[in-house]
């Protein structure tokens, strides 16, 4: 017969054996799971497939694109904007953009307005119904701002601050201070891209009567108050100082389309001025000389590796 100590020894050995078997079984299970996980990525469709960054980016600029109070030109609705790394809206997106919040929601569905890849410089049709909070609450940004992406510093301007006939002097000063700060501190970027709705330059292109190409009176927009100063007086010289430091300045305006659809000019200082806008095939636009002439949109190609941005005007079908 076994005494109590012998029984205890057998029981202890049995327990150890059970524990050993449990541990061994657990190890085997882990090995099987590991094999399953590894093999699941061995087929034709790997779980994680890295995509090489070529350093190439594509952008699209859309100015004066409204069809009616609450919608944009039909031809632009059908564009797949996922093919572009950034979308730049040049203002006058709808003719009564802020008359109803549903219009902003419609635009948000099209352009993902809060995304860092979507920039929007406001036009007079975008703000003339008030309700600017519809826009700022959706974008998460103020009406003028700066951002940085892919070696580009962006300045998105608000050239509608005096559209009501009076200027908010505080906002004018804040925008002027923002422009000055960016121009004083920009160092690492290869480009400074400036977006505005209105064609605010005049003397920068003495070869062209700007009033003959822009839809509205952009050169009269004030960027400083007391004394009154326009773009040519106070803003353009800041951009020249940036250009002289080896950073390419590109200023694009969107208030075109009714008189001319495209515009490009390189200033004597090397600054590139561009403009693009469309004239939708509507009864309202039939009064303008561009009606019936094929519209075009501005697309840009950016090679980050060599620090080069090129552009072309593509006919809109």
CORZIPE-V38327 format. One record per residue. N is the residue number from 1. RES is the residue in three letters. PSI is psi as a letter, one per 20 degrees, with the letter a starting at -180 (NA if undefined). Layout:
n=N res=RES psi=PSI
n=N res=RES psi=PSI
//
This chain:
n=1 res=UNK psi=q
n=2 res=UNK psi=p
n=3 res=UNK psi=r
n=4 res=UNK psi=h
n=5 res=UNK psi=h
n=6 res=UNK psi=g
n=7 res=UNK psi=g
n=8 res=UNK psi=h
n=9 res=UNK psi=g
n=10 res=UNK psi=g
n=11 res=UNK psi=g
n=12 res=UNK psi=g
n=13 res=UNK psi=g
n=14 res=UNK psi=g
n=15 res=UNK psi=g
n=16 res=UNK psi=h
n=17 res=UNK psi=g
n=18 res=UNK psi=g
n=19 res=UNK psi=g
n=20 res=UNK psi=g
n=21 res=UNK psi=h
n=22 res=UNK psi=g
n=23 res=UNK psi=g
n=24 res=UNK psi=g
n=25 res=UNK psi=g
n=26 res=UNK psi=g
n=27 res=UNK psi=g
n=28 res=UNK psi=g
n=29 res=UNK psi=g
n=30 res=UNK psi=g
n=31 res=UNK psi=g
n=32 res=UNK psi=g
n=33 res=UNK psi=g
n=34 res=UNK psi=g
n=35 res=UNK psi=g
n=36 res=UNK psi=g
n=37 res=UNK psi=g
n=38 res=UNK psi=g
n=39 res=UNK psi=h
n=40 res=UNK psi=i
n=41 res=UNK psi=j
n=42 res=UNK psi=j
n=43 res=UNK psi=a
n=44 res=UNK psi=h
n=45 res=UNK psi=n
n=46 res=UNK psi=q
n=47 res=UNK psi=g
n=48 res=UNK psi=o
n=49 res=UNK psi=o
n=50 res=UNK psi=q
n=51 res=UNK psi=p
n=52 res=UNK psi=p
n=53 res=UNK psi=o
n=54 res=UNK psi=i
n=55 res=UNK psi=j
n=56 res=UNK psi=p
n=57 res=UNK psi=q
n=58 res=UNK psi=p
n=59 res=UNK psi=q
n=60 res=UNK psi=p
n=61 res=UNK psi=p
n=62 res=UNK psi=o
n=63 res=UNK psi=q
n=64 res=UNK psi=l
n=65 res=UNK psi=j
n=66 res=UNK psi=q
n=67 res=UNK psi=g
n=68 res=UNK psi=a
n=69 res=UNK psi=h
n=70 res=UNK psi=j
n=71 res=UNK psi=r
n=72 res=UNK psi=r
n=73 res=UNK psi=p
n=74 res=UNK psi=h
n=75 res=UNK psi=h
n=76 res=UNK psi=h
n=77 res=UNK psi=h
n=78 res=UNK psi=i
n=79 res=UNK psi=p
n=80 res=UNK psi=o
n=81 res=UNK psi=i
n=82 res=UNK psi=i
n=83 res=UNK psi=i
n=84 res=UNK psi=p
n=85 res=UNK psi=h
n=86 res=UNK psi=q
n=87 res=UNK psi=p
n=88 res=UNK psi=o
n=89 res=UNK psi=p
n=90 res=UNK psi=j
n=91 res=UNK psi=r
n=92 res=UNK psi=l
n=93 res=UNK psi=g
n=94 res=UNK psi=r
n=95 res=UNK psi=h
n=96 res=UNK psi=m
n=97 res=UNK psi=g
n=98 res=UNK psi=j
n=99 res=UNK psi=h
n=100 res=UNK psi=q
n=101 res=UNK psi=h
n=102 res=UNK psi=h
n=103 res=UNK psi=g
n=104 res=UNK psi=h
n=105 res=UNK psi=h
n=106 res=UNK psi=g
n=107 res=UNK psi=h
n=108 res=UNK psi=h
n=109 res=UNK psi=h
n=110 res=UNK psi=g
n=111 res=UNK psi=i
n=112 res=UNK psi=m
n=113 res=UNK psi=h
n=114 res=UNK psi=i
n=115 res=UNK psi=q
n=116 res=UNK psi=i
n=117 res=UNK psi=i
n=118 res=UNK psi=o
n=119 res=UNK psi=q
n=120 res=UNK psi=o
n=121 res=UNK psi=p
n=122 res=UNK psi=q
n=123 res=UNK psi=r
n=124 res=UNK psi=h
n=125 res=UNK psi=h
n=126 res=UNK psi=h
n=127 res=UNK psi=i
n=128 res=UNK psi=i
n=129 res=UNK psi=j
n=130 res=UNK psi=b
n=131 res=UNK psi=l
n=132 res=UNK psi=h
n=133 res=UNK psi=h
n=134 res=UNK psi=g
n=135 res=UNK psi=g
n=136 res=UNK psi=h
n=137 res=UNK psi=h
n=138 res=UNK psi=g
n=139 res=UNK psi=h
n=140 res=UNK psi=j
n=141 res=UNK psi=r
n=142 res=UNK psi=a
n=143 res=UNK psi=i
n=144 res=UNK psi=q
n=145 res=UNK psi=r
n=146 res=UNK psi=q
n=147 res=UNK psi=r
n=148 res=UNK psi=p
n=149 res=UNK psi=p
n=150 res=UNK psi=l
n=151 res=UNK psi=j
n=152 res=UNK psi=p
n=153 res=UNK psi=p
n=154 res=UNK psi=p
n=155 res=UNK psi=o
n=156 res=UNK psi=o
n=157 res=UNK psi=q
n=158 res=UNK psi=o
n=159 res=UNK psi=j
n=160 res=UNK psi=j
n=161 res=UNK psi=h
n=162 res=UNK psi=j
n=163 res=UNK psi=h
n=164 res=UNK psi=i
n=165 res=UNK psi=i
n=166 res=UNK psi=q
n=167 res=UNK psi=p
n=168 res=UNK psi=o
n=169 res=UNK psi=h
n=170 res=UNK psi=g
n=171 res=UNK psi=h
n=172 res=UNK psi=g
n=173 res=UNK psi=g
n=174 res=UNK psi=g
n=175 res=UNK psi=g
n=176 res=UNK psi=g
n=177 res=UNK psi=h
n=178 res=UNK psi=g
n=179 res=UNK psi=g
n=180 res=UNK psi=g
n=181 res=UNK psi=g
n=182 res=UNK psi=g
n=183 res=UNK psi=h
n=184 res=UNK psi=h
n=185 res=UNK psi=i
n=186 res=UNK psi=p
n=187 res=UNK psi=g
n=188 res=UNK psi=h
n=189 res=UNK psi=q
n=190 res=UNK psi=h
n=191 res=UNK psi=q
n=192 res=UNK psi=o
n=193 res=UNK psi=p
n=194 res=UNK psi=p
n=195 res=UNK psi=p
n=196 res=UNK psi=q
n=197 res=UNK psi=g
n=198 res=UNK psi=q
n=199 res=UNK psi=n
n=200 res=UNK psi=i
n=201 res=UNK psi=q
n=202 res=UNK psi=f
n=203 res=UNK psi=h
n=204 res=UNK psi=h
n=205 res=UNK psi=n
n=206 res=UNK psi=i
n=207 res=UNK psi=i
n=208 res=UNK psi=p
n=209 res=UNK psi=o
n=210 res=UNK psi=h
n=211 res=UNK psi=i
n=212 res=UNK psi=i
n=213 res=UNK psi=h
n=214 res=UNK psi=q
n=215 res=UNK psi=h
n=216 res=UNK psi=a
n=217 res=UNK psi=m
n=218 res=UNK psi=g
n=219 res=UNK psi=i
n=220 res=UNK psi=i
n=221 res=UNK psi=p
n=222 res=UNK psi=p
n=223 res=UNK psi=i
n=224 res=UNK psi=q
n=225 res=UNK psi=p
n=226 res=UNK psi=m
n=227 res=UNK psi=q
n=228 res=UNK psi=p
n=229 res=UNK psi=p
n=230 res=UNK psi=a
n=231 res=UNK psi=g
n=232 res=UNK psi=h
n=233 res=UNK psi=g
n=234 res=UNK psi=h
n=235 res=UNK psi=g
n=236 res=UNK psi=g
n=237 res=UNK psi=h
n=238 res=UNK psi=g
n=239 res=UNK psi=h
n=240 res=UNK psi=g
n=241 res=UNK psi=h
n=242 res=UNK psi=g
n=243 res=UNK psi=h
n=244 res=UNK psi=i
n=245 res=UNK psi=j
n=246 res=UNK psi=j
n=247 res=UNK psi=o
n=248 res=UNK psi=p
n=249 res=UNK psi=p
n=250 res=UNK psi=o
n=251 res=UNK psi=p
n=252 res=UNK psi=p
n=253 res=UNK psi=q
n=254 res=UNK psi=j
n=255 res=UNK psi=m
n=256 res=UNK psi=r
n=257 res=UNK psi=h
n=258 res=UNK psi=h
n=259 res=UNK psi=g
n=260 res=UNK psi=q
n=261 res=UNK psi=h
n=262 res=UNK psi=q
n=263 res=UNK psi=p
n=264 res=UNK psi=q
n=265 res=UNK psi=p
n=266 res=UNK psi=p
n=267 res=UNK psi=r
n=268 res=UNK psi=h
n=269 res=UNK psi=i
n=270 res=UNK psi=j
n=271 res=UNK psi=p
n=272 res=UNK psi=p
n=273 res=UNK psi=p
n=274 res=UNK psi=q
n=275 res=UNK psi=q
n=276 res=UNK psi=p
n=277 res=UNK psi=r
n=278 res=UNK psi=r
n=279 res=UNK psi=o
n=280 res=UNK psi=q
n=281 res=UNK psi=m
n=282 res=UNK psi=r
n=283 res=UNK psi=h
n=284 res=UNK psi=g
n=285 res=UNK psi=i
n=286 res=UNK psi=i
n=287 res=UNK psi=i
n=288 res=UNK psi=q
n=289 res=UNK psi=i
n=290 res=UNK psi=i
n=291 res=UNK psi=p
n=292 res=UNK psi=i
n=293 res=UNK psi=p
n=294 res=UNK psi=p
n=295 res=UNK psi=r
n=296 res=UNK psi=q
n=297 res=UNK psi=q
n=298 res=UNK psi=p
n=299 res=UNK psi=q
n=300 res=UNK psi=q
n=301 res=UNK psi=p
n=302 res=UNK psi=o
n=303 res=UNK psi=o
n=304 res=UNK psi=h
n=305 res=UNK psi=h
n=306 res=UNK psi=i
n=307 res=UNK psi=l
n=308 res=UNK psi=p
n=309 res=UNK psi=p
n=310 res=UNK psi=r
n=311 res=UNK psi=r
n=312 res=UNK psi=q
n=313 res=UNK psi=o
n=314 res=UNK psi=p
n=315 res=UNK psi=p
n=316 res=UNK psi=o
n=317 res=UNK psi=NA
//
